[in-house]
């Protein structure tokens, strides 16, 4: 997961607090790219207090996927 410059600018310009639905509505209105909109769609439905809060959620989700093991560890 990579935060694009467009996403960073969008989050900086967004008015907070904002719900996921608020973010999606404004992202579509502002013409944010489909990959960025898909990231916003995957956010939990809650109120976000600032852009860093959203970046934290996106980063935590990417990290949790990076550390899941497909195969069991050998003992």
N, C-alpha and C positions, 0 to 999 in steps of 0.2 A: 504494500500500500504506500502510495506516494501522494502527499498533499501537493496539488498543482498550484502554480502561481494564481490561476483563476480562482481556485477554491480558497486560497489564503486571502485574496482580495475580497471575495464574497463574504467570508466570515468576518473580516475586519469592518466591512461596510454594513453588516447586518445589525438590526436593532434588537437588543436583548432586554428582558428574557424572551426566548423564542422556543416554541415546541418543534418537534420534527415536522409536523404539517406546515407550520409557518416557514421553516427552512425550505421545504420542498416547493411551496407556492412561490416564494421569492426566487429560488434557484431557477425555476421554470420561467418566471417573468424576466429574469436577468439574462437568460440564455446560457446558463451554465452547461457545460458539456455532459453527455450521457454517462460517462464514467464517474464524474463527480456527483451527479444526481444519484447514481446507484449507491455510492458510498453513504449519502445522506439517507437513502431509503432503508439502509441496514441499521441505522441508529435506533436505539431503544426509544419508545415513545415516552418522552418526559420533557420537562422544561429545562432549557440550557441557559445558563447565566452569562456566558461569554464565549467568544470564539475558541479560547484555549480549552474550554470544557469539551467542546466538540472534537478538537484535535486530540485531546487526551483519550476520549472514547474511541476514536478511529485508530489511534496508535495501540491502545490496549487490545482492541479486537485483532489487529494485525499480528501483534506479538503472541496472543493466545493461540492463534493458528500456526504460528511458526514453531511452537514448542510441543505440539501434539504429535505423539509418536504413532506411526502407522503399524509398526511391528513391535511386539513386546520385547522388552530388554532381556538379554540373556543373564541368567543368574550365575 
